Amino acid sequence: MFRRLLRKPGFTWTEHGEALLCRRKPWYYENYENEPRPGVSAIGDRLSTLVAGRR
């Protein structure tokens, strides 16, 4: 679909997708780089048990 839409027969999402998004949505990538990310994630009891190796 992107090849036809962009008129670039060699376009592949894995190779060119991120560059396309950076060009078309620079505001997203500017904020994404500077946005703080959580250092800790809350998980439920079931997942906690599985991660600890207990069943």
mmCIF entry with sequence, helices, sheets and N, C-alpha, C, O atoms, coordinates in Angstrom:
data_MODEL
# 
_entry.id   MODEL 
# 
_entity.id                         1 
_entity.type                       polymer 
_entity.pdbx_number_of_molecules   1 
# 
_entity_poly.entity_id                      1 
_entity_poly.type                           'polypeptide(L)' 
_entity_poly.nstd_linkage                   no 
_entity_poly.nstd_monomer                   no 
_entity_poly.pdbx_seq_one_letter_code       MFRRLLRKPGFTWTEHGEALLCRRKPWYYENYENEPRPGVSAIGDRLSTLVAGRR 
_entity_poly.pdbx_seq_one_letter_code_can   MFRRLLRKPGFTWTEHGEALLCRRKPWYYENYENEPRPGVSAIGDRLSTLVAGRR 
_entity_poly.pdbx_strand_id                 A 
# 
loop_
_entity_poly_seq.entity_id 
_entity_poly_seq.num 
_entity_poly_seq.mon_id 
_entity_poly_seq.hetero 
1 1  MET n 
1 2  PHE n 
1 3  ARG n 
1 4  ARG n 
1 5  LEU n 
1 6  LEU n 
1 7  ARG n 
1 8  LYS n 
1 9  PRO n 
1 10 GLY n 
1 11 PHE n 
1 12 THR n 
1 13 TRP n 
1 14 THR n 
1 15 GLU n 
1 16 HIS n 
1 17 GLY n 
1 18 GLU n 
1 19 ALA n 
1 20 LEU n 
1 21 LEU n 
1 22 CYS n 
1 23 ARG n 
1 24 ARG n 
1 25 LYS n 
1 26 PRO n 
1 27 TRP n 
1 28 TYR n 
1 29 TYR n 
1 30 GLU n 
1 31 ASN n 
1 32 TYR n 
1 33 GLU n 
1 34 ASN n 
1 35 GLU n 
1 36 PRO n 
1 37 ARG n 
1 38 PRO n 
1 39 GLY n 
1 40 VAL n 
1 41 SER n 
1 42 ALA n 
1 43 ILE n 
1 44 GLY n 
1 45 ASP n 
1 46 ARG n 
1 47 LEU n 
1 48 SER n 
1 49 THR n 
1 50 LEU n 
1 51 VAL n 
1 52 ALA n 
1 53 GLY n 
1 54 ARG n 
1 55 ARG n 
# 
_struct_asym.id          A 
_struct_asym.entity_id   1 
# 
loop_
_struct_conf.conf_type_id 
_struct_conf.id 
_struct_conf.pdbx_PDB_helix_id 
_struct_conf.beg_label_comp_id 
_struct_conf.beg_label_asym_id 
_struct_conf.beg_label_seq_id 
_struct_conf.pdbx_beg_PDB_ins_code 
_struct_conf.end_label_comp_id 
_struct_conf.end_label_asym_id 
_struct_conf.end_label_seq_id 
_struct_conf.pdbx_end_PDB_ins_code 
_struct_conf.beg_auth_comp_id 
_struct_conf.beg_auth_asym_id 
_struct_conf.beg_auth_seq_id 
_struct_conf.end_auth_comp_id 
_struct_conf.end_auth_asym_id 
_struct_conf.end_auth_seq_id 
_struct_conf.pdbx_PDB_helix_class 
_struct_conf.details 
_struct_conf.pdbx_PDB_helix_length 
HELX_P HELX_P1 AA1 PHE A 2  ? LEU A 6  ? PHE A 2  LEU A 6  1 ? 5  
HELX_P HELX_P2 AA2 TRP A 13 ? ARG A 24 ? TRP A 13 ARG A 24 1 ? 12 
HELX_P HELX_P3 AA3 PRO A 26 ? ASN A 34 ? PRO A 26 ASN A 34 1 ? 9  
HELX_P HELX_P4 AA4 ASP A 45 ? ALA A 52 ? ASP A 45 ALA A 52 1 ? 8  
# 
_struct_conf_type.id          HELX_P 
_struct_conf_type.criteria    ? 
_struct_conf_type.reference   ? 
# 
loop_
_atom_site.group_PDB 
_atom_site.id 
_atom_site.type_symbol 
_atom_site.label_atom_id 
_atom_site.label_alt_id 
_atom_site.label_comp_id 
_atom_site.label_asym_id 
_atom_site.label_entity_id 
_atom_site.label_seq_id 
_atom_site.pdbx_PDB_ins_code 
_atom_site.Cartn_x 
_atom_site.Cartn_y 
_atom_site.Cartn_z 
_atom_site.occupancy 
_atom_site.B_iso_or_equiv 
_atom_site.pdbx_formal_charge 
_atom_site.auth_seq_id 
_atom_site.auth_comp_id 
_atom_site.auth_asym_id 
_atom_site.auth_atom_id 
_atom_site.pdbx_PDB_model_num 
ATOM 1   N N  . MET A 1 1  ? 0.826  -1.181  0.000  1.00 0.00 ? 1  MET A N  1 
ATOM 2   C CA . MET A 1 1  ? 0.000  0.000   0.000  1.00 0.00 ? 1  MET A CA 1 
ATOM 3   C C  . MET A 1 1  ? 0.879  1.257   0.000  1.00 0.00 ? 1  MET A C  1 
ATOM 4   O O  . MET A 1 1  ? 0.642  2.176   -0.783 1.00 0.00 ? 1  MET A O  1 
ATOM 5   N N  . PHE A 1 2  ? 1.884  1.299   0.868  1.00 0.00 ? 2  PHE A N  1 
ATOM 6   C CA . PHE A 1 2  ? 2.731  2.481   0.942  1.00 0.00 ? 2  PHE A CA 1 
ATOM 7   C C  . PHE A 1 2  ? 3.529  2.685   -0.336 1.00 0.00 ? 2  PHE A C  1 
ATOM 8   O O  . PHE A 1 2  ? 3.756  3.819   -0.757 1.00 0.00 ? 2  PHE A O  1 
ATOM 9   N N  . ARG A 1 3  ? 3.951  1.596   -0.947 1.00 0.00 ? 3  ARG A N  1 
ATOM 10  C CA . ARG A 1 3  ? 4.699  1.714   -2.206 1.00 0.00 ? 3  ARG A CA 1 
ATOM 11  C C  . ARG A 1 3  ? 3.877  2.444   -3.253 1.00 0.00 ? 3  ARG A C  1 
ATOM 12  O O  . ARG A 1 3  ? 4.374  3.334   -3.944 1.00 0.00 ? 3  ARG A O  1 
ATOM 13  N N  . ARG A 1 4  ? 2.634  2.064   -3.360 1.00 0.00 ? 4  ARG A N  1 
ATOM 14  C CA . ARG A 1 4  ? 1.773  2.689   -4.367 1.00 0.00 ? 4  ARG A CA 1 
ATOM 15  C C  . ARG A 1 4  ? 1.426  4.122   -3.969 1.00 0.00 ? 4  ARG A C  1 
ATOM 16  O O  . ARG A 1 4  ? 1.479  5.032   -4.796 1.00 0.00 ? 4  ARG A O  1 
ATOM 17  N N  . LEU A 1 5  ? 1.073  4.314   -2.710 1.00 0.00 ? 5  LEU A N  1 
ATOM 18  C CA . LEU A 1 5  ? 0.679  5.626   -2.223 1.00 0.00 ? 5  LEU A CA 1 
ATOM 19  C C  . LEU A 1 5  ? 1.816  6.649   -2.347 1.00 0.00 ? 5  LEU A C  1 
ATOM 20  O O  . LEU A 1 5  ? 1.594  7.789   -2.755 1.00 0.00 ? 5  LEU A O  1 
ATOM 21  N N  . LEU A 1 6  ? 3.020  6.231   -1.993 1.00 0.00 ? 6  LEU A N  1 
ATOM 22  C CA . LEU A 1 6  ? 4.171  7.134   -2.035 1.00 0.00 ? 6  LEU A CA 1 
ATOM 23  C C  . LEU A 1 6  ? 4.854  7.163   -3.400 1.00 0.00 ? 6  LEU A C  1 
ATOM 24  O O  . LEU A 1 6  ? 5.737  7.982   -3.653 1.00 0.00 ? 6  LEU A O  1 
ATOM 25  N N  . ARG A 1 7  ? 4.422  6.245   -4.281 1.00 0.00 ? 7  ARG A N  1 
ATOM 26  C CA . ARG A 1 7  ? 5.034  6.102   -5.613 1.00 0.00 ? 7  ARG A CA 1 
ATOM 27  C C  . ARG A 1 7  ? 6.530  5.811   -5.508 1.00 0.00 ? 7  ARG A C  1 
ATOM 28  O O  . ARG A 1 7  ? 7.350  6.353   -6.249 1.00 0.00 ? 7  ARG A O  1 
ATOM 29  N N  . LYS A 1 8  ? 6.851  4.925   -4.547 1.00 0.00 ? 8  LYS A N  1 
ATOM 30  C CA . LYS A 1 8  ? 8.233  4.488   -4.351 1.00 0.00 ? 8  LYS A CA 1 
ATOM 31  C C  . LYS A 1 8  ? 8.233  2.964   -4.322 1.00 0.00 ? 8  LYS A C  1 
ATOM 32  O O  . LYS A 1 8  ? 7.952  2.366   -3.283 1.00 0.00 ? 8  LYS A O  1 
ATOM 33  N N  . PRO A 1 9  ? 8.543  2.333   -5.446 1.00 0.00 ? 9  PRO A N  1 
ATOM 34  C CA . PRO A 1 9  ? 8.449  0.879   -5.532 1.00 0.00 ? 9  PRO A CA 1 
ATOM 35  C C  . PRO A 1 9  ? 9.393  0.139   -4.581 1.00 0.00 ? 9  PRO A C  1 
ATOM 36  O O  . PRO A 1 9  ? 9.138  -1.021  -4.256 1.00 0.00 ? 9  PRO A O  1 
ATOM 37  N N  . GLY A 1 10 ? 10.452 0.765   -4.136 1.00 0.00 ? 10 GLY A N  1 
ATOM 38  C CA . GLY A 1 10 ? 11.403 0.104   -3.246 1.00 0.00 ? 10 GLY A CA 1 
ATOM 39  C C  . GLY A 1 10 ? 11.127 0.331   -1.769 1.00 0.00 ? 10 GLY A C  1 
ATOM 40  O O  . GLY A 1 10 ? 11.919 -0.083  -0.922 1.00 0.00 ? 10 GLY A O  1 
ATOM 41  N N  . PHE A 1 11 ? 10.019 0.982   -1.449 1.00 0.00 ? 11 PHE A N  1 
ATOM 42  C CA . PHE A 1 11 ? 9.715  1.308   -0.048 1.00 0.00 ? 11 PHE A CA 1 
ATOM 43  C C  . PHE A 1 11 ? 9.374  0.049   0.738  1.00 0.00 ? 11 PHE A C  1 
ATOM 44  O O  . PHE A 1 11 ? 8.566  -0.770  0.299  1.00 0.00 ? 11 PHE A O  1 
ATOM 45  N N  . THR A 1 12 ? 9.998  -0.097  1.900  1.00 0.00 ? 12 THR A N  1 
ATOM 46  C CA . THR A 1 12 ? 9.609  -1.139  2.851  1.00 0.00 ? 12 THR A CA 1 
ATOM 47  C C  . THR A 1 12 ? 9.456  -0.479  4.205  1.00 0.00 ? 12 THR A C  1 
ATOM 48  O O  . THR A 1 12 ? 10.224 0.412   4.568  1.00 0.00 ? 12 THR A O  1 
ATOM 49  N N  . TRP A 1 13 ? 8.464  -0.922  4.944  1.00 0.00 ? 13 TRP A N  1 
ATOM 50  C CA . TRP A 1 13 ? 8.199  -0.303  6.241  1.00 0.00 ? 13 TRP A CA 1 
ATOM 51  C C  . TRP A 1 13 ? 9.369  -0.503  7.193  1.00 0.00 ? 13 TRP A C  1 
ATOM 52  O O  . TRP A 1 13 ? 9.735  0.413   7.930  1.00 0.00 ? 13 TRP A O  1 
ATOM 53  N N  . THR A 1 14 ? 9.959  -1.698  7.183  1.00 0.00 ? 14 THR A N  1 
ATOM 54  C CA . THR A 1 14 ? 11.046 -1.975  8.118  1.00 0.00 ? 14 THR A CA 1 
ATOM 55  C C  . THR A 1 14 ? 12.262 -1.102  7.859  1.00 0.00 ? 14 THR A C  1 
ATOM 56  O O  . THR A 1 14 ? 12.954 -0.717  8.801  1.00 0.00 ? 14 THR A O  1 
ATOM 57  N N  . GLU A 1 15 ? 12.532 -0.785  6.608  1.00 0.00 ? 15 GLU A N  1 
ATOM 58  C CA . GLU A 1 15 ? 13.694 0.047   6.278  1.00 0.00 ? 15 GLU A CA 1 
ATOM 59  C C  . GLU A 1 15 ? 13.390 1.540   6.298  1.00 0.00 ? 15 GLU A C  1 
ATOM 60  O O  . GLU A 1 15 ? 14.226 2.332   6.734  1.00 0.00 ? 15 GLU A O  1 
ATOM 61  N N  . HIS A 1 16 ? 12.216 1.935   5.837  1.00 0.00 ? 16 HIS A N  1 
ATOM 62  C CA . HIS A 1 16 ? 11.935 3.347   5.611  1.00 0.00 ? 16 HIS A CA 1 
ATOM 63  C C  . HIS A 1 16 ? 10.819 3.927   6.466  1.00 0.00 ? 16 HIS A C  1 
ATOM 64  O O  . HIS A 1 16 ? 10.583 5.135   6.438  1.00 0.00 ? 16 HIS A O  1 
ATOM 65  N N  . GLY A 1 17 ? 10.130 3.081   7.225  1.00 0.00 ? 17 GLY A N  1 
ATOM 66  C CA . GLY A 1 17 ? 8.953  3.524   7.973  1.00 0.00 ? 17 GLY A CA 1 
ATOM 67  C C  . GLY A 1 17 ? 9.247  4.588   9.015  1.00 0.00 ? 17 GLY A C  1 
ATOM 68  O O  . GLY A 1 17 ? 8.530  5.585   9.102  1.00 0.00 ? 17 GLY A O  1 
ATOM 69  N N  . GLU A 1 18 ? 10.289 4.390   9.802  1.00 0.00 ? 18 GLU A N  1 
ATOM 70  C CA . GLU A 1 18 ? 10.594 5.364   10.853 1.00 0.00 ? 18 GLU A CA 1 
ATOM 71  C C  . GLU A 1 18 ? 10.995 6.714   10.266 1.00 0.00 ? 18 GLU A C  1 
ATOM 72  O O  . GLU A 1 18 ? 10.598 7.757   10.787 1.00 0.00 ? 18 GLU A O  1 
ATOM 73  N N  . ALA A 1 19 ? 11.764 6.704   9.205  1.00 0.00 ? 19 ALA A N  1 
ATOM 74  C CA . ALA A 1 19 ? 12.155 7.957   8.557  1.00 0.00 ? 19 ALA A CA 1 
ATOM 75  C C  . ALA A 1 19 ? 10.929 8.688   8.011  1.00 0.00 ? 19 ALA A C  1 
ATOM 76  O O  . ALA A 1 19 ? 10.844 9.914   8.088  1.00 0.00 ? 19 ALA A O  1 
ATOM 77  N N  . LEU A 1 20 ? 9.985  7.931   7.462  1.00 0.00 ? 20 LEU A N  1 
ATOM 78  C CA . LEU A 1 20 ? 8.750  8.527   6.959  1.00 0.00 ? 20 LEU A CA 1 
ATOM 79  C C  . LEU A 1 20 ? 7.978  9.190   8.092  1.00 0.00 ? 20 LEU A C  1 
ATOM 80  O O  . LEU A 1 20 ? 7.510  10.320  7.950  1.00 0.00 ? 20 LEU A O  1 
ATOM 81  N N  . LEU A 1 21 ? 7.844  8.498   9.205  1.00 0.00 ? 21 LEU A N  1 
ATOM 82  C CA . LEU A 1 21 ? 7.128  9.075   10.346 1.00 0.00 ? 21 LEU A CA 1 
ATOM 83  C C  . LEU A 1 21 ? 7.849  10.303  10.896 1.00 0.00 ? 21 LEU A C  1 
ATOM 84  O O  . LEU A 1 21 ? 7.203  11.278  11.280 1.00 0.00 ? 21 LEU A O  1 
ATOM 85  N N  . CYS A 1 22 ? 9.164  10.266  10.937 1.00 0.00 ? 22 CYS A N  1 
ATOM 86  C CA . CYS A 1 22 ? 9.929  11.424  11.424 1.00 0.00 ? 22 CYS A CA 1 
ATOM 87  C C  . CYS A 1 22 ? 9.691  12.648  10.539 1.00 0.00 ? 22 CYS A C  1 
ATOM 88  O O  . CYS A 1 22 ? 9.596  13.771  11.034 1.00 0.00 ? 22 CYS A O  1 
ATOM 89  N N  . ARG A 1 23 ? 9.596  12.423  9.235  1.00 0.00 ? 23 ARG A N  1 
ATOM 90  C CA . ARG A 1 23 ? 9.345  13.540  8.320  1.00 0.00 ? 23 ARG A CA 1 
ATOM 91  C C  . ARG A 1 23 ? 7.915  14.048  8.421  1.00 0.00 ? 23 ARG A C  1 
ATOM 92  O O  . ARG A 1 23 ? 7.678  15.255  8.409  1.00 0.00 ? 23 ARG A O  1 
ATOM 93  N N  . ARG A 1 24 ? 6.962  13.124  8.522  1.00 0.00 ? 24 ARG A N  1 
ATOM 94  C CA . ARG A 1 24 ? 5.548  13.506  8.495  1.00 0.00 ? 24 ARG A CA 1 
ATOM 95  C C  . ARG A 1 24 ? 4.993  13.937  9.843  1.00 0.00 ? 24 ARG A C  1 
ATOM 96  O O  . ARG A 1 24 ? 4.019  14.689  9.890  1.00 0.00 ? 24 ARG A O  1 
ATOM 97  N N  . LYS A 1 25 ? 5.590  13.480  10.944 1.00 0.00 ? 25 LYS A N  1 
ATOM 98  C CA . LYS A 1 25 ? 5.099  13.810  12.286 1.00 0.00 ? 25 LYS A CA 1 
ATOM 99  C C  . LYS A 1 25 ? 6.265  14.210  13.194 1.00 0.00 ? 25 LYS A C  1 
ATOM 100 O O  . LYS A 1 25 ? 6.499  13.570  14.219 1.00 0.00 ? 25 LYS A O  1 
ATOM 101 N N  . PRO A 1 26 ? 6.988  15.250  12.828 1.00 0.00 ? 26 PRO A N  1 
ATOM 102 C CA . PRO A 1 26 ? 8.156  15.629  13.640 1.00 0.00 ? 26 PRO A CA 1 
ATOM 103 C C  . PRO A 1 26 ? 7.784  16.024  15.060 1.00 0.00 ? 26 PRO A C  1 
ATOM 104 O O  . PRO A 1 26 ? 8.580  15.823  15.978 1.00 0.00 ? 26 PRO A O  1 
ATOM 105 N N  . TRP A 1 27 ? 6.603  16.578  15.264 1.00 0.00 ? 27 TRP A N  1 
ATOM 106 C CA . TRP A 1 27 ? 6.177  16.979  16.598 1.00 0.00 ? 27 TRP A CA 1 
ATOM 107 C C  . TRP A 1 27 ? 6.088  15.780  17.531 1.00 0.00 ? 27 TRP A C  1 
ATOM 108 O O  . TRP A 1 27 ? 6.345  15.917  18.727 1.00 0.00 ? 27 TRP A O  1 
ATOM 109 N N  . TYR A 1 28 ? 5.729  14.602  17.011 1.00 0.00 ? 28 TYR A N  1 
ATOM 110 C CA . TYR A 1 28 ? 5.638  13.405  17.843 1.00 0.00 ? 28 TYR A CA 1 
ATOM 111 C C  . TYR A 1 28 ? 7.035  12.952  18.272 1.00 0.00 ? 28 TYR A C  1 
ATOM 112 O O  . TYR A 1 28 ? 7.257  12.631  19.439 1.00 0.00 ? 28 TYR A O  1 
ATOM 113 N N  . TYR A 1 29 ? 7.968  12.929  17.332 1.00 0.00 ? 29 TYR A N  1 
ATOM 114 C CA . TYR A 1 29 ? 9.307  12.450  17.645 1.00 0.00 ? 29 TYR A CA 1 
ATOM 115 C C  . TYR A 1 29 ? 10.079 13.437  18.510 1.00 0.00 ? 29 TYR A C  1 
ATOM 116 O O  . TYR A 1 29 ? 10.903 13.020  19.324 1.00 0.00 ? 29 TYR A O  1 
ATOM 117 N N  . GLU A 1 30 ? 9.835  14.723  18.357 1.00 0.00 ? 30 GLU A N  1 
ATOM 118 C CA . GLU A 1 30 ? 10.496 15.710  19.215 1.00 0.00 ? 30 GLU A CA 1 
ATOM 119 C C  . GLU A 1 30 ? 10.075 15.506  20.659 1.00 0.00 ? 30 GLU A C  1 
ATOM 120 O O  . GLU A 1 30 ? 10.913 15.525  21.560 1.00 0.00 ? 30 GLU A O  1 
ATOM 121 N N  . ASN A 1 31 ? 8.771  15.308  20.886 1.00 0.00 ? 31 ASN A N  1 
ATOM 122 C CA . ASN A 1 31 ? 8.270  15.115  22.244 1.00 0.00 ? 31 ASN A CA 1 
ATOM 123 C C  . ASN A 1 31 ? 8.618  13.737  22.777 1.00 0.00 ? 31 ASN A C  1 
ATOM 124 O O  . ASN A 1 31 ? 8.841  13.580  23.978 1.00 0.00 ? 31 ASN A O  1 
ATOM 125 N N  . TYR A 1 32 ? 8.669  12.742  21.916 1.00 0.00 ? 32 TYR A N  1 
ATOM 126 C CA . TYR A 1 32 ? 8.931  11.372  22.337 1.00 0.00 ? 32 TYR A CA 1 
ATOM 127 C C  . TYR A 1 32 ? 10.325 11.237  22.937 1.00 0.00 ? 32 TYR A C  1 
ATOM 128 O O  . TYR A 1 32 ? 10.507 10.529  23.928 1.00 0.00 ? 32 TYR A O  1 
ATOM 129 N N  . GLU A 1 33 ? 11.290 11.896  22.357 1.00 0.00 ? 33 GLU A N  1 
ATOM 130 C CA . GLU A 1 33 ? 12.667 11.806  22.837 1.00 0.00 ? 33 GLU A CA 1 
ATOM 131 C C  . GLU A 1 33 ? 12.834 12.427  24.218 1.00 0.00 ? 33 GLU A C  1 
ATOM 132 O O  . GLU A 1 33 ? 13.619 11.933  25.028 1.00 0.00 ? 33 GLU A O  1 
ATOM 133 N N  . ASN A 1 34 ? 12.109 13.499  24.493 1.00 0.00 ? 34 ASN A N  1 
ATOM 134 C CA . ASN A 1 34 ? 12.278 14.226  25.745 1.00 0.00 ? 34 ASN A CA 1 
ATOM 135 C C  . ASN A 1 34 ? 11.272 13.833  26.821 1.00 0.00 ? 34 ASN A C  1 
ATOM 136 O O  . ASN A 1 34 ? 11.377 14.293  27.958 1.00 0.00 ? 34 ASN A O  1 
ATOM 137 N N  . GLU A 1 35 ? 10.320 13.009  26.485 1.00 0.00 ? 35 GLU A N  1 
ATOM 138 C CA . GLU A 1 35 ? 9.270  12.642  27.414 1.00 0.00 ? 35 GLU A CA 1 
ATOM 139 C C  . GLU A 1 35 ? 9.805  11.668  28.475 1.00 0.00 ? 35 GLU A C  1 
ATOM 140 O O  . GLU A 1 35 ? 10.435 10.666  28.136 1.00 0.00 ? 35 GLU A O  1 
ATOM 141 N N  . PRO A 1 36 ? 9.554  11.963  29.752 1.00 0.00 ? 36 PRO A N  1 
ATOM 142 C CA . PRO A 1 36 ? 10.038 11.036  30.780 1.00 0.00 ? 36 PRO A CA 1 
ATOM 143 C C  . PRO A 1 36 ? 9.289  9.706   30.724 1.00 0.00 ? 36 PRO A C  1 
ATOM 144 O O  . PRO A 1 36 ? 8.093  9.665   30.438 1.00 0.00 ? 36 PRO A O  1 
ATOM 145 N N  . ARG A 1 37 ? 10.000 8.643   30.996 1.00 0.00 ? 37 ARG A N  1 
ATOM 146 C CA . ARG A 1 37 ? 9.402  7.319   31.008 1.00 0.00 ? 37 ARG A CA 1 
ATOM 147 C C  . ARG A 1 37 ? 9.445  6.767   32.421 1.00 0.00 ? 37 ARG A C  1 
ATOM 148 O O  . ARG A 1 37 ? 10.376 7.054   33.173 1.00 0.00 ? 37 ARG A O  1 
ATOM 149 N N  . PRO A 1 38 ? 8.454  5.985   32.784 1.00 0.00 ? 38 PRO A N  1 
ATOM 150 C CA . PRO A 1 38 ? 8.447  5.437   34.144 1.00 0.00 ? 38 PRO A CA 1 
ATOM 151 C C  . PRO A 1 38 ? 9.584  4.443   34.344 1.00 0.00 ? 38 PRO A C  1 
ATOM 152 O O  . PRO A 1 38 ? 9.918  3.681   33.437 1.00 0.00 ? 38 PRO A O  1 
ATOM 153 N N  . GLY A 1 39 ? 10.167 4.454   35.518 1.00 0.00 ? 39 GLY A N  1 
ATOM 154 C CA . GLY A 1 39 ? 11.226 3.514   35.839 1.00 0.00 ? 39 GLY A CA 1 
ATOM 155 C C  . GLY A 1 39 ? 10.684 2.222   36.430 1.00 0.00 ? 39 GLY A C  1 
ATOM 156 O O  . GLY A 1 39 ? 11.385 1.213   36.495 1.00 0.00 ? 39 GLY A O  1 
ATOM 157 N N  . VAL A 1 40 ? 9.440  2.263   36.856 1.00 0.00 ? 40 VAL A N  1 
ATOM 158 C CA . VAL A 1 40 ? 8.820  1.105   37.488 1.00 0.00 ? 40 VAL A CA 1 
ATOM 159 C C  . VAL A 1 40 ? 7.445  0.892   36.862 1.00 0.00 ? 40 VAL A C  1 
ATOM 160 O O  . VAL A 1 40 ? 6.730  1.851   36.574 1.00 0.00 ? 40 VAL A O  1 
ATOM 161 N N  . SER A 1 41 ? 7.084  -0.365  36.655 1.00 0.00 ? 41 SER A N  1 
ATOM 162 C CA . SER A 1 41 ? 5.758  -0.694  36.139 1.00 0.00 ? 41 SER A CA 1 
ATOM 163 C C  . SER A 1 41 ? 5.014  -1.516  37.174 1.00 0.00 ? 41 SER A C  1 
ATOM 164 O O  . SER A 1 41 ? 5.574  -2.428  37.782 1.00 0.00 ? 41 SER A O  1 
ATOM 165 N N  . ALA A 1 42 ? 3.757  -1.186  37.366 1.00 0.00 ? 42 ALA A N  1 
ATOM 166 C CA . ALA A 1 42 ? 2.928  -1.959  38.285 1.00 0.00 ? 42 ALA A CA 1 
ATOM 167 C C  . ALA A 1 42 ? 2.397  -3.186  37.568 1.00 0.00 ? 42 ALA A C  1 
ATOM 168 O O  . ALA A 1 42 ? 1.874  -3.083  36.459 1.00 0.00 ? 42 ALA A O  1 
ATOM 169 N N  . ILE A 1 43 ? 2.529  -4.356  38.200 1.00 0.00 ? 43 ILE A N  1 
ATOM 170 C CA . ILE A 1 43 ? 2.002  -5.583  37.615 1.00 0.00 ? 43 ILE A CA 1 
ATOM 171 C C  . ILE A 1 43 ? 1.103  -6.269  38.635 1.00 0.00 ? 43 ILE A C  1 
ATOM 172 O O  . ILE A 1 43 ? 1.235  -6.038  39.837 1.00 0.00 ? 43 ILE A O  1 
ATOM 173 N N  . GLY A 1 44 ? 0.207  -7.095  38.167 1.00 0.00 ? 44 GLY A N  1 
ATOM 174 C CA . GLY A 1 44 ? -0.730 -7.785  39.038 1.00 0.00 ? 44 GLY A CA 1 
ATOM 175 C C  . GLY A 1 44 ? -0.109 -8.986  39.732 1.00 0.00 ? 44 GLY A C  1 
ATOM 176 O O  . GLY A 1 44 ? 1.030  -9.359  39.449 1.00 0.00 ? 44 GLY A O  1 
ATOM 177 N N  . ASP A 1 45 ? -0.863 -9.584  40.638 1.00 0.00 ? 45 ASP A N  1 
ATOM 178 C CA . ASP A 1 45 ? -0.384 -10.725 41.416 1.00 0.00 ? 45 ASP A CA 1 
ATOM 179 C C  . ASP A 1 45 ? -0.036 -11.925 40.535 1.00 0.00 ? 45 ASP A C  1 
ATOM 180 O O  . ASP A 1 45 ? 0.978  -12.587 40.758 1.00 0.00 ? 45 ASP A O  1 
ATOM 181 N N  . ARG A 1 46 ? -0.866 -12.202 39.545 1.00 0.00 ? 46 ARG A N  1 
ATOM 182 C CA . ARG A 1 46 ? -0.623 -13.374 38.686 1.00 0.00 ? 46 ARG A CA 1 
ATOM 183 C C  . ARG A 1 46 ? 0.686  -13.232 37.903 1.00 0.00 ? 46 ARG A C  1 
ATOM 184 O O  . ARG A 1 46 ? 1.485  -14.167 37.848 1.00 0.00 ? 46 ARG A O  1 
ATOM 185 N N  . LEU A 1 47 ? 0.895  -12.077 37.309 1.00 0.00 ? 47 LEU A N  1 
ATOM 186 C CA . LEU A 1 47 ? 2.114  -11.853 36.558 1.00 0.00 ? 47 LEU A CA 1 
ATOM 187 C C  . LEU A 1 47 ? 3.327  -11.855 37.486 1.00 0.00 ? 47 LEU A C  1 
ATOM 188 O O  . LEU A 1 47 ? 4.382  -12.380 37.131 1.00 0.00 ? 47 LEU A O  1 
ATOM 189 N N  . SER A 1 48 ? 3.179  -11.280 38.651 1.00 0.00 ? 48 SER A N  1 
ATOM 190 C CA . SER A 1 48 ? 4.250  -11.268 39.635 1.00 0.00 ? 48 SER A CA 1 
ATOM 191 C C  . SER A 1 48 ? 4.661  -12.688 40.012 1.00 0.00 ? 48 SER A C  1 
ATOM 192 O O  . SER A 1 48 ? 5.849  -12.986 40.137 1.00 0.00 ? 48 SER A O  1 
ATOM 193 N N  . THR A 1 49 ? 3.682  -13.551 40.191 1.00 0.00 ? 49 THR A N  1 
ATOM 194 C CA . THR A 1 49 ? 3.957  -14.944 40.522 1.00 0.00 ? 49 THR A CA 1 
ATOM 195 C C  . THR A 1 49 ? 4.685  -15.644 39.379 1.00 0.00 ? 49 THR A C  1 
ATOM 196 O O  . THR A 1 49 ? 5.636  -16.392 39.605 1.00 0.00 ? 49 THR A O  1 
ATOM 197 N N  . LEU A 1 50 ? 4.236  -15.400 38.158 1.00 0.00 ? 50 LEU A N  1 
ATOM 198 C CA . LEU A 1 50 ? 4.891  -16.018 36.995 1.00 0.00 ? 50 LEU A CA 1 
ATOM 199 C C  . LEU A 1 50 ? 6.320  -15.529 36.815 1.00 0.00 ? 50 LEU A C  1 
ATOM 200 O O  . LEU A 1 50 ? 7.201  -16.311 36.457 1.00 0.00 ? 50 LEU A O  1 
ATOM 201 N N  . VAL A 1 51 ? 6.554  -14.271 37.054 1.00 0.00 ? 51 VAL A N  1 
ATOM 202 C CA . VAL A 1 51 ? 7.905  -13.705 36.909 1.00 0.00 ? 51 VAL A CA 1 
ATOM 203 C C  . VAL A 1 51 ? 8.830  -14.298 37.970 1.00 0.00 ? 51 VAL A C  1 
ATOM 204 O O  . VAL A 1 51 ? 10.003 -14.563 37.702 1.00 0.00 ? 51 VAL A O  1 
ATOM 205 N N  . ALA A 1 52 ? 8.310  -14.500 39.146 1.00 0.00 ? 52 ALA A N  1 
ATOM 206 C CA . ALA A 1 52 ? 9.115  -15.054 40.241 1.00 0.00 ? 52 ALA A CA 1 
ATOM 207 C C  . ALA A 1 52 ? 9.380  -16.551 40.058 1.00 0.00 ? 52 ALA A C  1 
ATOM 208 O O  . ALA A 1 52 ? 10.206 -17.122 40.770 1.00 0.00 ? 52 ALA A O  1 
ATOM 209 N N  . GLY A 1 53 ? 8.689  -17.189 39.111 1.00 0.00 ? 53 GLY A N  1 
ATOM 210 C CA . GLY A 1 53 ? 8.914  -18.593 38.840 1.00 0.00 ? 53 GLY A CA 1 
ATOM 211 C C  . GLY A 1 53 ? 8.058  -19.523 39.676 1.00 0.00 ? 53 GLY A C  1 
ATOM 212 O O  . GLY A 1 53 ? 8.214  -20.741 39.592 1.00 0.00 ? 53 GLY A O  1 
ATOM 213 N N  . ARG A 1 54 ? 7.164  -18.983 40.474 1.00 0.00 ? 54 ARG A N  1 
ATOM 214 C CA . ARG A 1 54 ? 6.249  -19.804 41.285 1.00 0.00 ? 54 ARG A CA 1 
ATOM 215 C C  . ARG A 1 54 ? 4.987  -20.082 40.499 1.00 0.00 ? 54 ARG A C  1 
ATOM 216 O O  . ARG A 1 54 ? 4.548  -19.247 39.708 1.00 0.00 ? 54 ARG A O  1 
ATOM 217 N N  . ARG A 1 55 ? 4.400  -21.244 40.707 1.00 0.00 ? 55 ARG A N  1 
ATOM 218 C CA . ARG A 1 55 ? 3.164  -21.565 40.003 1.00 0.00 ? 55 ARG A CA 1 
ATOM 219 C C  . ARG A 1 55 ? 2.086  -21.946 40.942 1.00 0.00 ? 55 ARG A C  1 
ATOM 220 O O  . ARG A 1 55 ? 0.972  -22.249 40.514 1.00 0.00 ? 55 ARG A O  1 
# 
